[in-house]
């Protein structure tokens, strides 16, 4: 659980991390590296790809947090929670790390809903991150990383399915070419 000051800190963290990666990319642009071999070119491409993937993940996390804080998504969360088979109550916002399609994890603050009633000593009661479910994120993996894809949340409520987790780590370009 957190206060609103924790959320504003999260927004500034994203902004500072995004700016940091943009500065690194700008520095790479302003001081070109002279590559003289295939290995050096491959290393340069890998470094640029890692930084752009990191930037993309940070941007996805920033937009995901904005969506989770929006009035429209909160209304969808409330609708989902009201239709849940067991009665749920809000346990406040908690920090959750979500894996992006680029393979990085990003922190987001999301409301955790748990079953009403007494908790077991020291144990978290069974519950759900309704905001993530509304966005199609199951087992902290976005739709792009789910195998097989999960149905929309309203179908999931009718006929619950098991979570299959994320796809294995993203393949490198060389691995995917060897598979062809």
C-alpha positions in Angstrom: 0.0 0.0 0.0 1.1 3.5 -0.7 0.2 7.1 -0.4 -0.3 9.5 -3.3 3.2 10.9 -2.8 4.6 7.5 -3.6 2.8 7.6 -7.0 4.1 11.1 -7.9 7.6 9.8 -7.0 6.9 6.9 -9.5 6.0 9.3 -12.2 9.2 11.3 -11.7 11.2 8.1 -11.6 9.9 7.2 -15.0 10.7 10.6 -16.4 14.2 10.6 -15.0 15.0 7.1 -16.2 13.5 7.8 -19.7 15.6 11.0 -19.8 18.7 9.1 -18.8 18.3 6.5 -21.6 17.6 9.3 -24.1 20.8 11.0 -23.1 22.7 7.8 -23.5 21.3 7.4 -27.0 22.0 11.0 -27.8 25.6 10.6 -26.7 25.9 7.5 -29.0 24.6 9.6 -31.9 26.9 12.5 -31.2 30.1 10.4 -30.9 29.9 7.8 -33.6 31.9 4.6 -33.1 34.2 3.5 -35.9 33.5 -0.2 -36.5 36.1 -2.2 -38.5 34.9 -5.8 -38.1 31.7 -7.8 -38.2 32.1 -8.5 -34.4 32.4 -4.7 -33.6 29.3 -4.0 -35.8 27.4 -6.8 -34.0 28.4 -5.5 -30.6 27.3 -1.9 -31.6 24.0 -3.1 -32.9 23.5 -5.1 -29.7 24.3 -2.1 -27.5 21.9 0.1 -29.4 19.1 -2.5 -29.4 19.5 -3.0 -25.6 19.2 0.8 -25.0 16.2 1.2 -27.3 14.5 -1.8 -25.8 15.1 -0.4 -22.3 13.7 3.0 -23.5 10.6 1.2 -25.0 10.0 -0.7 -21.8 10.2 2.5 -19.7 7.7 4.2 -22.0 5.4 1.2 -21.8 5.6 1.3 -18.0 4.9 5.0 -18.0 1.9 4.7 -20.2 0.7 1.6 -18.2 0.9 3.5 -15.0 -1.1 6.4 -16.5 -3.7 4.0 -17.6 -3.9 2.3 -14.2 -4.4 5.7 -12.6 -7.1 6.8 -15.1 -10.7 7.2 -14.1 -11.9 5.0 -17.0 -9.7 2.1 -16.0 -10.7 2.4 -12.4 -14.3 2.2 -13.4 -13.6 -1.0 -15.4 -11.7 -2.4 -12.3 -14.7 -1.7 -10.1 -17.0 -3.4 -12.6 -14.7 -6.5 -12.8 -14.5 -6.7 -9.0 -18.2 -6.4 -8.6 -18.7 -9.3 -10.9 -16.1 -11.5 -9.3 -17.4 -14.9 -8.0 -16.2 -14.2 -4.4 -16.6 -10.9 -2.7 -13.4 -8.8 -2.8 -12.2 -5.6 -1.1 -9.4 -3.2 -1.9 -6.1 -3.9 -0.1 -4.6 -0.6 -1.4 -2.0 0.0 -4.0 1.0 -2.2 -4.2 4.1 -2.1 -6.4 4.2 -4.9 -9.0 6.9 -5.6 -11.6 5.5 -6.3 -15.0 7.5 -7.8 -17.8 7.3 -6.0 -21.1 7.5 -7.4 -24.6 11.1 -6.2 -24.8 12.0 -8.5 -21.9 12.6 -5.8 -19.2 10.5 -5.5 -16.1 8.9 -2.2 -15.1 7.3 -1.3 -11.7 3.7 -0.1 -11.6 1.5 0.7 -8.7 -1.8 -1.2 -8.9 -4.7 -1.8 -6.5 -4.7 -5.3 -5.0 -8.2 -6.8 -4.3 -8.4 -9.6 -1.9 -11.2 -11.8 -0.5 -13.2 -10.3 2.4 -12.7 -12.0 5.7 -9.9 -12.8 8.1 -6.4 -13.2 6.8 -4.2 -16.0 7.8 -1.3 -15.0 10.1 1.5 -13.5 7.9 -0.1 -14.7 4.7 -1.7 -12.7 1.9 -5.2 -13.7 1.1 -6.1 -14.9 -2.4 -6.9 -11.9 -4.6 -6.4 -10.2 -7.9 -4.7 -7.2 -9.5 -7.9 -6.1 -11.3 -6.2 -3.3 -13.2 -3.7 -5.7 -14.7 -6.5 -8.1 -15.6 -8.4 -5.3 -17.4 -5.3 -4.6 -19.4 -4.9 -8.2 -20.4 -1.9 -8.8 -18.1 -1.8 -12.2 -16.5 1.0 -13.6 -14.3 2.6 -10.1 -14.8 3.1 -10.8 -18.5 1.5 -8.6 -21.2 -0.6 -10.2 -24.0 2.4 -10.3 -26.4 4.2 -12.7 -24.0 1.4 -15.0 -23.1 1.2 -18.6 -24.4 -1.5 -19.2 -25.4 -3.2 -15.8 -25.4 -5.7 -15.3 -22.6 -9.3 -14.5 -23.4 -10.7 -11.0 -22.6 -11.4 -10.5 -18.9 -15.2 -10.8 -19.2 -14.8 -14.3 -20.8 -12.2 -15.2 -18.1 -14.8 -14.4 -15.4 -17.3 -16.8 -17.0 -14.9 -19.7 -17.5 -11.7 -19.3 -15.5 -8.6 -20.6 -17.2 -5.2 -21.4 -15.8 -2.3 -19.1 -16.2 0.4 -20.4 -18.5 2.9 -17.7 -17.8 5.2 -15.8 -20.1 6.8 -17.2 -23.2 10.5 -18.1 -22.7 12.9 -15.2 -22.9 13.0 -13.4 -26.2 15.2 -15.0 -28.8 18.2 -13.2 -30.2 18.2 -12.4 -33.9 20.8 -15.1 -34.5 18.7 -17.8 -32.6 15.6 -16.9 -34.6 17.5 -17.1 -37.9 18.8 -20.5 -37.0 15.3 -21.7 -36.4 14.2 -20.9 -40.0 
